[in-house]
Every structure is written in structure tokens, then in C-alpha cells.
Amino acid sequence: MKNKERVIFDIGQEKFKYLQRDVKHRPKNPNMFELNQKLNQTKKKNFYTNTKIISCALLGLWFIVLISMRT
């Protein structure tokens, strides 16, 4: 019979592993102009998506009301 391999969890070694990130790819000071552009694009996209959803819901409710008035 084979012995099952055990996973050894060393708290001293794994304690702050999430803090050891590769920082080379991230600039120290983010460009605020680029961040604002991305934020504005996201806001516009979310606004148009919400508008589409609300208009479809209202159109559906209008059809239900229209059908219920005919009968």
C-alpha cells in the first residue's frame, strides 16, 4: 500500500505569500487621465445597458397591459 502524500502547511512560509506580488508590471503612480477615461467609459456602458433593460421591461409590461385590456 502506498502512503498518502501529505500537504505540509508551514505558517511561517505561507503567512504573507499574498503580499509577494510581481510589482514590475504595475506603475508606482497611476495615470489619472487614463483612469478617468476608463471610469467614464464604464459609466456610459452601464447607463446604456440599464436603459436597454428598463425599456425592455416597460415594453413587456405595456404588452401585458394591452393584452389584458383586450380580453
C-alpha positions as a LaTeX table, in Angstrom:
\begin{tabular}{lrrr}
\hline
Residue & $x$ (\AA) & $y$ (\AA) & $z$ (\AA) \\
\hline
Met1 & 0.00 & 0.00 & 0.00 \\
Lys2 & 1.13 & 3.50 & $-0.76$ \\
Asn3 & 1.10 & 6.10 & 1.90 \\
Lys4 & $-0.94$ & 9.16 & 1.04 \\
Glu5 & 1.13 & 12.23 & 0.40 \\
Arg6 & 0.56 & 14.88 & 2.98 \\
Val7 & 0.30 & 18.53 & 2.24 \\
Ile8 & 2.52 & 20.39 & 4.64 \\
Phe9 & 1.33 & 23.85 & 5.50 \\
Asp10 & 4.09 & 25.94 & 7.03 \\
Ile11 & 2.52 & 29.03 & 8.57 \\
Gly12 & 5.84 & 30.86 & 8.69 \\
Gln13 & 6.33 & 30.46 & 4.95 \\
Glu14 & 2.75 & 30.90 & 3.71 \\
Lys15 & 1.69 & 33.66 & 6.09 \\
Phe16 & 2.33 & 36.67 & 3.86 \\
Lys17 & 2.53 & 34.99 & 0.46 \\
Tyr18 & $-0.33$ & 37.10 & $-0.89$ \\
Leu19 & 1.81 & 40.21 & $-0.37$ \\
Gln20 & 4.61 & 38.93 & $-2.60$ \\
Arg21 & 3.30 & 40.18 & $-5.92$ \\
Asp22 & 5.12 & 40.91 & $-9.12$ \\
Val23 & 5.32 & 44.69 & $-8.94$ \\
Lys24 & 7.42 & 45.18 & $-12.08$ \\
His25 & 4.39 & 45.41 & $-14.33$ \\
Arg26 & 2.45 & 47.91 & $-12.25$ \\
Pro27 & 3.49 & 51.57 & $-12.33$ \\
Lys28 & 4.04 & 53.25 & $-8.99$ \\
Asn29 & 1.88 & 56.27 & $-9.83$ \\
Pro30 & $-1.19$ & 55.52 & $-11.95$ \\
Asn31 & $-2.09$ & 57.93 & $-14.73$ \\
Met32 & $-5.23$ & 59.68 & $-13.51$ \\
Phe33 & $-6.26$ & 60.74 & $-17.02$ \\
Glu34 & $-6.35$ & 57.11 & $-18.20$ \\
Leu35 & $-8.19$ & 56.01 & $-15.08$ \\
Asn36 & $-10.82$ & 58.72 & $-15.56$ \\
Gln37 & $-11.28$ & 57.74 & $-19.21$ \\
Lys38 & $-11.84$ & 54.10 & $-18.24$ \\
Leu39 & $-14.25$ & 55.13 & $-15.49$ \\
Asn40 & $-16.24$ & 57.34 & $-17.88$ \\
Gln41 & $-16.42$ & 54.56 & $-20.48$ \\
Thr42 & $-17.65$ & 52.13 & $-17.84$ \\
Lys43 & $-20.27$ & 54.61 & $-16.62$ \\
Lys44 & $-21.55$ & 55.18 & $-20.18$ \\
Lys45 & $-21.70$ & 51.45 & $-20.87$ \\
Asn46 & $-23.57$ & 50.78 & $-17.64$ \\
Phe47 & $-26.00$ & 53.64 & $-18.33$ \\
Tyr48 & $-26.84$ & 52.34 & $-21.81$ \\
Thr49 & $-27.19$ & 48.78 & $-20.53$ \\
Asn50 & $-29.52$ & 49.88 & $-17.75$ \\
Thr51 & $-31.54$ & 51.96 & $-20.22$ \\
Lys52 & $-31.96$ & 48.96 & $-22.52$ \\
Ile53 & $-33.07$ & 46.71 & $-19.67$ \\
Ile54 & $-35.56$ & 49.24 & $-18.31$ \\
Ser55 & $-37.02$ & 49.97 & $-21.76$ \\
Cys56 & $-37.43$ & 46.24 & $-22.49$ \\
Ala57 & $-39.14$ & 45.73 & $-19.13$ \\
Leu58 & $-41.51$ & 48.65 & $-19.72$ \\
Leu59 & $-42.26$ & 47.42 & $-23.24$ \\
Gly60 & $-43.07$ & 43.97 & $-21.85$ \\
Leu61 & $-45.34$ & 45.44 & $-19.18$ \\
Trp62 & $-47.06$ & 47.57 & $-21.83$ \\
Phe63 & $-47.77$ & 44.48 & $-23.94$ \\
Ile64 & $-49.17$ & 42.65 & $-20.90$ \\
Val65 & $-51.43$ & 45.61 & $-20.08$ \\
Leu66 & $-52.50$ & 45.86 & $-23.74$ \\
Ile67 & $-53.37$ & 42.15 & $-23.89$ \\
Ser68 & $-55.23$ & 42.25 & $-20.57$ \\
Met69 & $-57.30$ & 45.27 & $-21.72$ \\
Arg70 & $-58.44$ & 43.46 & $-24.87$ \\
Thr71 & $-59.86$ & 40.46 & $-23.02$ \\
\hline
\end{tabular}
